């Protein structure tokens, strides 16, 4: 406990106007100010945590028994003081020391309120993932990461940072992928209350395919009489596939008493709750209905996943492709998915400009190739801060069809059902001054500008056309 005569490390006053007297604009301004103040405090926390580690390291010089346990001891001290698990405290120590010792520009941006703590930590993780072979390259990378992180959500930032990393990493992605594949494996970690974590480290094309198949099957099971959450349904589908007779139609019972069936016969259609253009297939067969409340069971489903491939890569070039929701993939995997995987939709890009090859439509109904092009461009719902994948979103005309808006690449936007409804009800407004550039206007009159992620860059050794 601190002595009453000991001066506080943190001093000063921060006051706020009466919340009840704030109007809509002042509320938004107050939230921004609070966010900046929180970022400043997080920067000070990182400095103090690093200081705690330094003091512990100094202490180990006098007691050889503690050498090698500096971070562990510091984490235990911080965990107790802040009432957080030691593992959480350990992450705090690790990220704080990286931030204050190796990413000073990021620390400065955090202290100035330009980044949140989660953004700063993401920058640190990305910046330290490139081998420190060229300080100039890593410094430039950090500067560009900071600029990107200050303009988007953490999830979208990580995807953009991953692509930026590919342009600066000194080692080719094909070489790194071959090394990483050797580390693949499945791991079981026991947990409490009769539970455990099952983890798989796999090539991204396999992992994404497995997840999307689980997700689509789980969504097909949703319904008004289905009590399980989407997360629980994914887990139950996974368990059924790996522990039952699979596609033989065997019915298995989960630990909570619910029943899942694996259906054999093929069929066509679209699962309930998904927007019609997602390309999934409903499967029916013997057994028909299963689960609590008679929820329909589907198996053999395939989700549509987009893979963007530069034309020259398809012809044997070495430019990375891109997998929706993940980021850059090595050329060999991109070619395999583009040519031989029926559950992946190929989107070709121009070898010089990187632009996606597609066409506009002049009728109200959106043709499938245009739906795909817009969803690939937007990646997620374009409402500020929403990360729902575009493949599960609805397409909407930014300028309504009834007011002369066209069904075109530059007038369509992906919005999830929630934000589509908010737009339709007149709460939020959206404009698209150029294809993919979305201006969202909030009920309080705040304006948010978002741009689509850029397509994969063309290979550097191909000169632009004259």
C-alpha positions as CSV (number, residue, x, y, z in Angstrom):
1,X,0.0,0.0,0.0
2,X,1.3,3.4,-0.9
3,X,2.3,5.7,2.0
4,X,0.3,8.9,2.4
5,X,3.5,10.9,2.2
6,X,4.4,9.3,-1.1
7,X,3.6,11.5,-4.1
8,X,1.3,9.8,-6.7
9,X,2.7,8.8,-10.0
10,X,-0.4,10.0,-11.8
11,X,-1.6,13.5,-11.0
12,X,-3.9,16.2,-12.5
13,X,-7.6,16.5,-13.1
14,X,-9.9,15.6,-16.0
15,X,-13.4,17.0,-15.9
16,X,-16.5,16.4,-18.0
17,X,-19.6,18.5,-18.6
18,X,-22.9,17.2,-17.2
19,X,-23.8,14.2,-19.5
20,X,-27.5,15.1,-19.3
21,X,-26.9,18.4,-21.0
22,X,-25.1,17.1,-24.0
23,X,-26.7,17.2,-27.4
24,X,-26.2,14.5,-30.2
25,X,-23.1,16.2,-31.7
26,X,-21.6,16.7,-28.2
27,X,-22.1,13.1,-27.3
28,X,-20.1,12.0,-30.3
29,X,-17.4,14.5,-29.6
30,X,-17.3,13.4,-25.9
31,X,-16.9,9.8,-27.0
32,X,-14.0,10.7,-29.2
33,X,-12.3,12.7,-26.4
34,X,-12.8,9.8,-24.0
35,X,-11.2,7.4,-26.6
36,X,-8.2,9.7,-26.9
37,X,-7.8,10.0,-23.2
38,X,-8.0,6.2,-22.9
39,X,-5.3,5.8,-25.5
40,X,-3.0,8.2,-23.6
41,X,-3.6,6.2,-20.4
42,X,-2.9,2.9,-22.3
43,X,0.4,4.4,-23.5
44,X,1.4,5.3,-19.9
45,X,0.4,1.8,-18.9
46,X,2.8,0.3,-21.4
47,X,5.6,2.5,-20.1
48,X,4.9,1.6,-16.5
49,X,4.7,-2.2,-17.3
50,X,8.0,-2.0,-19.1
51,X,9.5,-0.2,-16.1
52,X,8.1,-3.0,-13.8
53,X,10.0,-5.6,-16.0
54,X,13.2,-3.5,-15.9
55,X,13.0,-3.4,-12.1
56,X,12.4,-7.1,-11.9
57,X,15.4,-7.7,-14.3
58,X,17.6,-5.5,-12.1
59,X,16.5,-7.5,-9.0
60,X,17.5,-10.8,-10.6
61,X,21.1,-9.6,-10.8
62,X,21.2,-9.9,-7.1
63,X,19.4,-13.3,-6.9
64,X,20.5,-15.7,-9.6
65,X,17.6,-18.0,-8.9
66,X,15.2,-15.6,-10.6
67,X,17.2,-15.3,-13.8
68,X,15.1,-16.3,-16.8
69,X,11.9,-15.8,-14.9
70,X,11.8,-12.0,-15.2
71,X,8.6,-11.8,-17.4
72,X,6.9,-14.5,-15.4
73,X,7.5,-12.8,-12.1
74,X,6.5,-9.4,-13.5
75,X,3.3,-10.9,-14.9
76,X,2.4,-12.5,-11.6
77,X,2.9,-9.1,-9.9
78,X,0.8,-7.2,-12.3
79,X,-1.9,-9.9,-12.4
80,X,-2.3,-9.7,-8.7
81,X,-2.4,-5.9,-8.7
82,X,-4.9,-5.5,-11.5
83,X,-7.0,-8.6,-10.6
84,X,-6.5,-10.2,-14.0
85,X,-5.3,-13.7,-14.9
86,X,-1.5,-14.1,-15.2
87,X,-1.8,-15.1,-18.8
88,X,-3.5,-11.8,-19.5
89,X,-0.9,-10.0,-17.6
90,X,1.8,-11.9,-19.5
91,X,0.3,-10.6,-22.8
92,X,0.4,-7.1,-21.4
93,X,4.1,-7.4,-20.5
94,X,5.0,-8.9,-23.9
95,X,3.2,-6.2,-25.9
96,X,4.2,-3.4,-23.7
97,X,7.9,-4.1,-23.9
98,X,7.7,-4.6,-27.7
99,X,5.8,-1.3,-28.0
100,X,8.1,0.8,-25.8
101,X,11.4,-0.7,-27.1
102,X,10.9,-1.5,-30.7
103,X,7.9,0.5,-32.0
104,X,8.4,4.0,-30.7
105,X,6.4,5.6,-33.5
106,X,3.4,3.4,-32.6
107,X,3.8,4.3,-28.9
108,X,3.8,8.0,-29.9
109,X,0.7,7.6,-32.0
110,X,-1.0,5.8,-29.1
111,X,-0.1,8.5,-26.7
112,X,-1.4,11.1,-29.1
113,X,-4.8,9.4,-29.3
114,X,-4.4,8.4,-32.9
115,X,-4.7,4.7,-32.1
116,X,-6.5,2.5,-29.7
117,X,-4.7,0.0,-27.5
118,X,-5.9,-2.9,-29.7
119,X,-4.7,-1.1,-32.8
120,X,-1.3,-0.5,-31.3
121,X,-0.9,-4.1,-30.2
122,X,-1.9,-5.2,-33.7
123,X,0.7,-2.9,-35.2
124,X,3.4,-4.3,-32.9
125,X,2.5,-7.9,-33.8
126,X,2.7,-7.1,-37.5
127,X,5.8,-4.9,-37.3
128,X,7.7,-7.5,-35.4
129,X,6.8,-10.3,-37.9
130,X,9.2,-9.1,-40.5
131,X,12.9,-10.1,-39.9
132,X,15.0,-7.2,-38.7
133,X,17.3,-7.3,-41.7
134,X,16.8,-3.8,-42.9
135,X,15.9,-1.1,-40.2
136,X,14.7,1.3,-42.9
137,X,12.2,-1.3,-44.3
138,X,10.8,-2.1,-40.8
139,X,10.5,1.6,-39.9
140,X,8.7,2.3,-43.2
141,X,6.5,-0.7,-42.6
142,X,5.6,0.6,-39.1
143,X,4.8,4.1,-40.4
144,X,2.5,2.7,-43.1
145,X,0.8,0.4,-40.5
146,X,0.1,3.3,-38.2
147,X,-1.5,5.3,-41.0
148,X,-3.7,2.3,-42.0
149,X,-4.6,1.4,-38.4
150,X,-5.8,4.9,-37.6
151,X,-8.4,4.7,-40.4
152,X,-10.2,1.3,-39.8
153,X,-11.2,-1.4,-37.4
154,X,-8.7,-3.9,-35.9
155,X,-10.1,-6.8,-37.9
156,X,-9.9,-5.0,-41.2
157,X,-6.5,-3.5,-40.3
158,X,-5.0,-6.9,-39.8
159,X,-6.1,-8.0,-43.3
160,X,-4.7,-4.8,-44.9
161,X,-1.5,-5.1,-42.8
162,X,-1.1,-8.7,-44.0
163,X,-1.1,-7.7,-47.6
164,X,1.3,-4.8,-46.9
165,X,3.6,-7.3,-45.2
166,X,3.8,-9.3,-48.4
167,X,5.2,-6.4,-50.3
168,X,8.0,-5.7,-47.8
169,X,9.0,-9.2,-46.5
170,X,12.5,-10.1,-47.7
171,X,11.5,-13.8,-48.2
172,X,9.2,-15.0,-51.0
173,X,5.8,-16.2,-49.8
174,X,6.2,-19.5,-51.6
175,X,9.4,-20.2,-49.6
176,X,7.7,-19.2,-46.3
177,X,4.6,-21.3,-47.1
178,X,6.7,-24.4,-47.7
179,X,8.4,-24.0,-44.4
180,X,5.1,-23.3,-42.5
181,X,3.4,-26.3,-44.0
182,X,5.9,-28.5,-42.2
183,X,4.7,-27.1,-38.9
184,X,1.0,-28.3,-39.5
185,X,-0.6,-30.2,-36.7
186,X,-3.6,-30.8,-34.5
187,X,-3.4,-29.9,-30.8
188,X,-5.5,-30.8,-27.8
189,X,-5.4,-28.6,-24.7
190,X,-7.4,-29.7,-21.6
191,X,-9.7,-27.1,-20.0
192,X,-12.0,-27.0,-17.0
193,X,-15.5,-28.6,-16.5
194,X,-14.9,-31.5,-18.8
195,X,-14.1,-29.4,-21.8
196,X,-11.0,-29.1,-24.0
197,X,-9.6,-26.9,-26.8
198,X,-9.0,-28.7,-30.2
199,X,-6.8,-26.6,-32.5
200,X,-5.6,-27.3,-36.0
201,X,-2.7,-25.5,-37.7
202,X,-3.3,-26.0,-41.4
203,X,-2.7,-24.4,-44.9
204,X,-5.2,-21.6,-45.2
205,X,-7.1,-23.1,-48.2
206,X,-7.8,-26.2,-46.1
207,X,-8.7,-24.2,-42.9
208,X,-10.9,-21.7,-44.7
209,X,-12.7,-24.5,-46.6
210,X,-13.4,-26.5,-43.4
211,X,-14.6,-23.4,-41.5
212,X,-16.9,-22.2,-44.3
213,X,-18.4,-25.6,-44.7
214,X,-19.0,-25.8,-40.9
215,X,-20.5,-22.3,-40.9
216,X,-22.8,-22.9,-43.8
217,X,-24.1,-26.2,-42.4
218,X,-24.6,-24.5,-39.0
219,X,-26.5,-21.6,-40.5
220,X,-28.8,-24.1,-42.4
221,X,-29.7,-25.6,-39.0
222,X,-30.9,-22.2,-37.6
223,X,-34.6,-21.6,-37.2
224,X,-37.2,-20.3,-34.8
225,X,-37.3,-23.6,-32.9
226,X,-33.5,-24.1,-32.7
227,X,-32.2,-23.1,-29.2
228,X,-28.5,-23.5,-30.0
229,X,-26.4,-20.4,-30.9
230,X,-24.5,-20.3,-34.2
231,X,-21.3,-20.9,-32.3
232,X,-22.7,-24.0,-30.7
233,X,-24.1,-25.3,-34.0
234,X,-20.7,-25.0,-35.6
235,X,-19.2,-27.0,-32.8
236,X,-21.9,-29.7,-33.0
237,X,-21.5,-30.0,-36.7
238,X,-17.8,-30.5,-36.3
239,X,-18.2,-33.1,-33.6
240,X,-20.8,-35.0,-35.6
241,X,-18.6,-35.1,-38.8
242,X,-15.5,-36.3,-36.9
243,X,-17.2,-38.7,-34.4
244,X,-20.2,-40.1,-36.3
245,X,-20.4,-42.2,-39.5
246,X,-20.3,-39.0,-41.5
247,X,-22.1,-39.1,-44.8
248,X,-23.8,-42.5,-44.2
249,X,-26.8,-40.8,-42.7
250,X,-26.0,-41.9,-39.2
251,X,-27.7,-39.9,-36.5
252,X,-25.7,-39.0,-33.4
253,X,-26.6,-37.4,-30.1
254,X,-24.7,-34.5,-28.6
255,X,-23.8,-34.1,-24.9
256,X,-26.7,-31.7,-24.5
257,X,-29.3,-34.2,-25.8
258,X,-29.7,-32.6,-29.2
259,X,-29.5,-34.8,-32.4
260,X,-27.6,-34.2,-35.5
261,X,-27.9,-36.1,-38.7
262,X,-25.5,-36.6,-41.6
263,X,-27.5,-36.7,-44.8
264,X,-26.4,-38.6,-47.9
265,X,-28.5,-37.5,-50.9
266,X,-27.7,-34.5,-52.9
267,X,-30.2,-31.7,-53.6
268,X,-30.3,-28.1,-54.7
269,X,-31.6,-24.9,-53.0
270,X,-30.5,-22.3,-50.5
271,X,-30.4,-22.6,-46.7
272,X,-32.7,-20.4,-44.7
273,X,-31.3,-17.2,-43.4
274,X,-28.8,-16.7,-46.1
275,X,-29.0,-14.1,-48.9
276,X,-29.8,-15.9,-52.2
277,X,-26.6,-15.3,-54.1
278,X,-24.3,-17.0,-51.7
279,X,-24.0,-20.1,-53.8
280,X,-24.7,-22.6,-51.1
281,X,-26.6,-25.9,-51.7
282,X,-29.2,-27.5,-49.5
283,X,-28.9,-31.3,-49.2
284,X,-31.9,-33.5,-48.4
285,X,-32.1,-37.2,-47.9
286,X,-33.3,-39.9,-45.6
287,X,-34.1,-38.7,-42.1
288,X,-35.2,-35.3,-43.4
289,X,-35.5,-33.6,-40.0
290,X,-33.4,-33.8,-36.9
291,X,-32.6,-31.8,-33.9
292,X,-34.7,-30.3,-31.1
293,X,-37.8,-28.7,-32.5
294,X,-37.6,-30.4,-35.9
295,X,-34.9,-28.1,-37.3
296,X,-33.9,-29.2,-40.8
297,X,-30.5,-30.8,-41.2
298,X,-28.3,-30.4,-44.2
299,X,-25.0,-31.8,-45.1
300,X,-22.8,-32.0,-48.1
301,X,-23.1,-28.2,-48.2
302,X,-20.4,-26.1,-49.9
303,X,-19.9,-22.4,-49.1
304,X,-18.7,-20.0,-51.7
305,X,-15.3,-18.5,-50.9
306,X,-13.7,-16.0,-53.2
307,X,-10.1,-16.3,-54.3
308,X,-8.6,-13.4,-56.2
309,X,-5.9,-14.3,-58.7
310,X,-3.8,-11.9,-60.9
311,X,-4.1,-13.1,-64.5
312,X,-0.3,-13.6,-64.8
313,X,-0.3,-15.7,-61.7
314,X,-2.8,-18.0,-63.3
315,X,-0.4,-18.3,-66.2
316,X,2.5,-19.3,-64.0
317,X,3.6,-16.0,-62.5
318,X,4.8,-15.5,-58.9
319,X,2.5,-12.7,-57.6
320,X,0.5,-13.7,-54.5
321,X,-3.2,-14.4,-54.8
322,X,-5.7,-13.5,-52.1
323,X,-8.2,-15.5,-50.2
324,X,-11.4,-13.8,-48.9
325,X,-11.2,-13.1,-45.2
326,X,-7.6,-14.2,-44.9
327,X,-5.3,-12.2,-47.2
328,X,-2.3,-13.1,-49.4
329,X,-1.7,-16.8,-50.4
330,X,1.2,-18.2,-52.3
331,X,0.8,-18.5,-56.1
332,X,0.7,-22.3,-56.2
333,X,-2.2,-22.4,-53.8
334,X,-4.0,-19.6,-55.7
335,X,-3.7,-21.5,-59.0
336,X,-4.9,-24.7,-57.3
337,X,-8.0,-23.0,-55.9
338,X,-8.7,-21.1,-59.1
339,X,-8.6,-24.2,-61.3
340,X,-9.6,-27.2,-59.3
341,X,-11.6,-26.3,-56.2
342,X,-15.4,-26.1,-56.9
343,X,-16.2,-24.3,-53.6
344,X,-13.9,-21.4,-54.4
345,X,-15.0,-18.7,-56.8
346,X,-12.3,-17.3,-59.0
347,X,-12.0,-13.5,-59.5
348,X,-9.3,-12.5,-62.0
349,X,-7.5,-9.2,-61.9
350,X,-5.7,-7.1,-64.5
351,X,-2.0,-7.8,-64.6
352,X,-1.1,-4.1,-64.8
353,X,-3.7,-2.1,-62.9
354,X,-4.9,-4.9,-60.5
355,X,-8.5,-4.0,-61.3
356,X,-11.1,-6.7,-61.1
357,X,-12.5,-7.8,-64.4
358,X,-16.3,-7.4,-64.4
359,X,-19.2,-5.5,-65.9
360,X,-22.1,-3.4,-64.8
361,X,-25.8,-4.2,-65.1
362,X,-28.7,-1.9,-66.2
363,X,-31.6,-3.8,-64.8
364,X,-32.9,-3.9,-61.2
365,X,-32.0,-7.6,-60.8
366,X,-28.2,-8.0,-60.1
367,X,-26.5,-10.6,-62.3
368,X,-24.4,-13.2,-60.5
369,X,-21.0,-12.0,-61.8
370,X,-21.8,-8.5,-60.6
371,X,-22.9,-9.8,-57.2
372,X,-19.6,-11.6,-56.9
373,X,-17.6,-8.6,-58.0
374,X,-19.2,-6.3,-55.4
375,X,-18.8,-8.8,-52.6
376,X,-15.2,-9.3,-53.4
377,X,-14.6,-5.6,-53.5
378,X,-16.4,-4.9,-50.2
379,X,-15.2,-8.0,-48.4
380,X,-17.5,-7.1,-45.4
381,X,-20.5,-5.1,-44.6
382,X,-19.5,-1.5,-45.5
383,X,-21.1,0.1,-42.4
384,X,-18.3,1.7,-40.4
385,X,-17.0,-0.9,-37.9
386,X,-19.1,-3.9,-39.1
387,X,-17.0,-7.0,-40.0
388,X,-19.8,-9.3,-41.2
389,X,-18.5,-11.1,-44.3
390,X,-20.0,-9.7,-47.5
391,X,-20.9,-13.2,-48.7
392,X,-23.6,-13.1,-45.9
393,X,-24.7,-9.6,-46.6
394,X,-27.4,-8.1,-48.9
395,X,-26.6,-5.9,-51.8
396,X,-28.2,-2.4,-51.8
397,X,-28.4,0.5,-54.2
398,X,-26.7,3.5,-52.6
399,X,-28.7,5.7,-54.9
400,X,-32.2,4.1,-54.9
401,X,-33.4,2.5,-58.1
402,X,-36.6,4.5,-57.8
403,X,-34.6,7.7,-57.9
404,X,-32.7,6.8,-61.0
405,X,-29.9,4.7,-59.4
406,X,-28.4,2.0,-61.6
407,X,-27.7,-1.6,-60.8
408,X,-24.0,-1.1,-61.3
409,X,-20.6,-1.7,-59.7
410,X,-20.5,1.9,-58.6
411,X,-24.0,2.0,-57.1
412,X,-24.1,-1.3,-55.2
413,X,-22.9,-1.9,-51.7
414,X,-22.8,-4.8,-49.3
415,X,-24.8,-4.2,-46.1
416,X,-25.7,-6.8,-43.5
417,X,-29.4,-7.1,-42.7
418,X,-29.1,-5.0,-39.6
419,X,-27.5,-2.0,-41.3
420,X,-29.6,-2.5,-44.5
421,X,-32.6,-2.0,-42.3
422,X,-31.2,1.0,-40.6
423,X,-30.7,2.6,-44.0
424,X,-34.1,1.6,-45.2
425,X,-35.7,3.2,-42.1
426,X,-33.8,6.4,-42.8
427,X,-31.5,6.3,-39.8
428,X,-28.2,6.0,-41.7
429,X,-27.5,7.3,-45.2
430,X,-24.9,6.1,-47.6
431,X,-23.4,7.7,-50.7
432,X,-20.9,6.3,-53.2
433,X,-19.1,9.1,-55.1
434,X,-16.9,6.6,-56.9
435,X,-17.0,2.8,-57.0
436,X,-16.2,1.3,-53.6
437,X,-15.8,4.7,-51.8
438,X,-18.7,4.7,-49.3
439,X,-19.7,7.8,-47.3
440,X,-21.8,6.9,-44.3
441,X,-23.8,9.6,-42.5
442,X,-24.9,8.8,-39.0
443,X,-28.2,10.0,-37.3
444,X,-26.1,12.6,-35.4
445,X,-24.8,13.9,-38.7
446,X,-21.3,12.4,-38.3
447,X,-19.7,11.5,-41.6
448,X,-17.5,8.4,-42.1
449,X,-15.5,7.6,-45.2
450,X,-14.4,4.1,-46.0
451,X,-12.6,2.8,-49.1
452,X,-12.4,-0.8,-50.3
453,X,-9.2,-2.7,-49.7
454,X,-7.0,-2.4,-52.8
455,X,-6.7,-5.5,-55.0
456,X,-3.4,-7.5,-55.0
457,X,-0.6,-5.5,-56.5
458,X,0.7,-6.5,-59.9
459,X,4.1,-8.2,-60.0
460,X,6.9,-5.6,-59.7
461,X,8.8,-7.0,-62.7
462,X,6.0,-6.3,-65.2
463,X,6.3,-2.8,-66.7
464,X,3.0,-0.8,-67.1
465,X,1.6,-0.5,-70.6
466,X,2.4,2.6,-72.6
